[in-house]
Amino acid sequence: MEEIPHMSASLNGGPRPPDGDWLGTPYLRFEREGAFAICTLDRPQARNAMTPAMYFGIRYAISRVNADPDLAGLLLTGTGDVFAPGGDLGQQAEDNWMDFASTMGMDVTPFDVLRQSPKPVVSAVNGLCQGGGLQIAMCSDLAVVSDRATFRVPELYRGIADTYYSQVLARMIGPVRTKDLMFTGRTLTAEEAVDWGMVARMVPHDELMSTAKELLAQCCRTAPAARGTVKASLDNYLGLFDRIGMQTSLFGPEAREGFRAFKTKTSPTWVHPELQTEGRL
């Protein structure tokens, strides 16, 4: 049988292996540790800003775990002091898919797949967590957060009508607190996130991974079919969101202006001149 050659070097940081635990981007690590897979966002040079390839890679990691009988669950985490800051609006990565907006539909992002995963997924939030990163934490079965973690929902500063947040977050913490986060873009502490019911629990930073692994083990010991029935019930409670409205917003003039302002580190033009600030919002 003819041996399959290794693929040639590419912009993705070297040769891609023809098999093995490769998630399609050099910025995700997929490691096996006993019954668990650990997927680590590993792009410290950009503070783990997520490219479409990274979003899709997480989606693929979830599917890979669910298809592998040797794996019982998945743990998601980040490197350094950042879990995930959301999408890379600067589009400077080697694995860039060119048009950020057109690749951010639900066929790429992992949020629904996370909510529906038959096998348990736990997020170990090691630091800054916002935008799509916060959605990953919210859609995991459990989110364990470091006492150093912070949370933010900046989508409206980018011109994006994120109806996923306005639906799911409102179900989790209520509409009043959802408006507080979305309309002000303020930073939430780990203690506040636990108090508001956004995440399951907070632990000292040095205990984060050990606690997350123990909680994942506990989840994996529950009866799979019964757990799936409970997950389906909870998923119905979280409900659907306006996909068409959100997708329209991503291609609209406010999102284009929001992306421009982000790249140039200025206030968007929709901000009144007397309310504009130095640097990006």
N, C-alpha and C positions, 0 to 999 in steps of 0.2 A: 504494500500500500504506500502510495507516495506521501512523503512527509509534508505537512503544511508549513510553508515558510513563514517566518515572522514578518509582520508588516513593516514597511519602511518607516524611517524616521519622519515625523510630522511636526506641525506647529504645537502639538499637544505635549511637548516636553520629551520627545524620544519615541521609540517604537511602541506600538500598541501590541500587547500579547494577543494571540489568536484565541486563547482560552484563559481560564482563571477568573479571579474576582476583580475584573476591571469594570468600572462603572462609566466609562466613556469620557472621563475628564481627569487630568492629573490633580485636580483640587479636591477630590474625594478619596478617602482611604476606606477600604472594606476589609476588615480583619475578623477572623474567626477565633473565638475564645470559648472553648467547650461547646455548650448548647446555644451560645449567643453569637450573633454577628454584631460588630461595632462599626458603624459608619461615622467617620469623622470628617467634618468640613475642615480642609487644610489649605487655606489660601491666606496665610498671615500677611503677605505683602500687600494685600488689599483688604485686610481686616475681615476676611471671609465673605466679602461681597459676592453674592450668588449670581452666576451666569445662568442662562437658560439650560446649558449642559449640566450644570450642578443640580438645578431643580429636577431635571429629567433623570439624572443619576440617582438621586434620592428615591424618586418614584420607582426606578428600576431595582434599587436595593431592597425596597419593600417587597416587590414582586419576586425577587430572587430568594428572599428568606421564606416567603410563603410556599415556593415551589420546591424547597430543599428539605427533605425529611430529616436531615441531620441537624437542622437548626430549629430552635423552639421560639426564638424571639429576636427582636432588633433593638439596639440601643443607638441613639443619635446624639452626637455631641460636637463641639467645636474645639479649636486650638486657642491657646493663649487666653486673653481676657475677652474673647468674642465667641458667642455661640453662632449667631447668624444675623447680619444687619439688614437682610432683604436683598432685593435685586441690584445688580451692578449696572446702574444707569449710565455710568461712564463708558461702558463697553470697551474696556481696554485689555480684556483677557485674551490669552492665546487660544482659548476654546470658544471664543465669541461666535454667536450664530447670526451676526450682522444686525438684524432688525429685532430689537428687544421686545417691542410691543407685540409683534406678530407671532412671537414664540412663547407668549405668556398665557395662552389659553389653558383650559383644564386638561388638555391632552398632554401637556408638558409638566405642569406643576403637580406636586404630590399630595395636595391637601385632601381631596376626596378619597384617594387610595389609602392614605393614613387613617381616615375615619372608618374605612370599611375593611381594613386589614384583618384577616382571620387570626393571624398570630399577633401577640402583643408587641407594641412599640412603646418604648419609654424614651423621652428626651431628657438628657442631662444638660441643663442649661448652665454653662460655665461662666457666662458674662453677658455682654451686651446682646440684646435680643429685640429685634424690631421688624416691622414690615412682614415680608414673607417668612422670616425666621420665627416671629411670634406666632404666625399661623401654623407653622410646623409644630411648635410646642403645644399650641391649643388643640390641634387635631390628633396628637399622640394620645395613647391610652392614659398615660400619666406623664406629667412634667415635674421633674425634681430640679430645683434651682439652687444655685450657689447663693450665699448671702451677699455676694458681690454683684449679682445679676441686676440688670436694669431693663426696662421695657418701654417701648414707644410705638405709636401708630402714626407715621408721618405721611401716609398716602395722600391726604388732602393737600399737603404742601407741594406734592408732585403733580397735582391736577388729575388724580386718579379717583374715580368714584368706586371705592372698594366695597362692593355690596356683600362680599364674603364677611368682612368685619362687621358691617352694620347688621347682618343677620345673625351670625354665629356668636360674636362677642356680646351682642345684646341679650341673647339667650343665656349666656354664661354669667354676666355681671350686671345685666339690666340696662335699659336704654339711657338712663341718666348718666351713669358712669361711662357708657360707651360714647356718648356725646362729649363728655369731659375729655376723654382720651383723643377722640378723632378730631374735634373742633379746635383743640388747643395744641395738639402734638406734644404734650408735656411728657416728661420722663417719669415712669413709675418705678419705685424701688421694689426689691424682692419681697420685703415685708408687706408692702401694700398689695402686691400681686397675690400673695397668699391670702391676705385678709379679704380681698375682693372676690376670691374664688376663681381667679384666672388660672392658677396653677395649683398642683396638689400639695406640695410641701417645700419648705426651705431648709437647707442644711448648711453647716459650716463648709467653706470652700474645699478644704482638704478631705472632706468626707463625701463629696458629691458622687464620684464614680462608684465607690463601694456601696453607697446607699441606692443609687440607681440600679446597679446590678442585682442587689438583693430584692428590690421591688419588682424588677423584671422577672426574677425567678419566682416570686410569689404569684405574679400574674400567670406565668406559664404553668403553674401547678393547678390552676382552675380548669374545670371541665370545658373542653373546646366548644362543643355544640351549645351548651348552656350559656357560655360566655358570648358566643356569637349571637344568640337570641337577645341577650341583654344589650349588646352593642347595636343591634338593629333598632331596638326600642329607643336607645339614646340618640342614635343617628336621626331617627324620625323626629325626635324632640328638637334637635338642633335645626332641622328643616332645610329647605332649599333657599338659594339666593338668586338674585337677578343676574344670571350669566350674560344675557344679551345686553343689558344696560352697562355692565362692567366692561364687556368687550368693546362696546361702542365708545365708552369713555377712554379706553386705552389708545384708540386711534383718533381721538378728538383733538381739537386745538388746545385745550387746557393741558392735556398730557404732554403734547409737543412742547408747550411753553414750560411746563414743569421740568421736563428732561433738560431743556436748554438752560434753565436757571440752575439746575443741579450741577451741570457740567461747568458753567461759568462762575459758580459760587456766588450768585446774586439772588435777590428777591425776584419772584415772577412779576410780570408786568401787571397782573391783576391786583397786586397790592398797591393801595393808595400811596402816593409819594411820601407822605408824612409818616407812613407806617413801615416803609422799607428799612431793612437792616443791612449791616455789612455782613458779608458771608452768606452762605446758603441757609435756608430755614430748616 
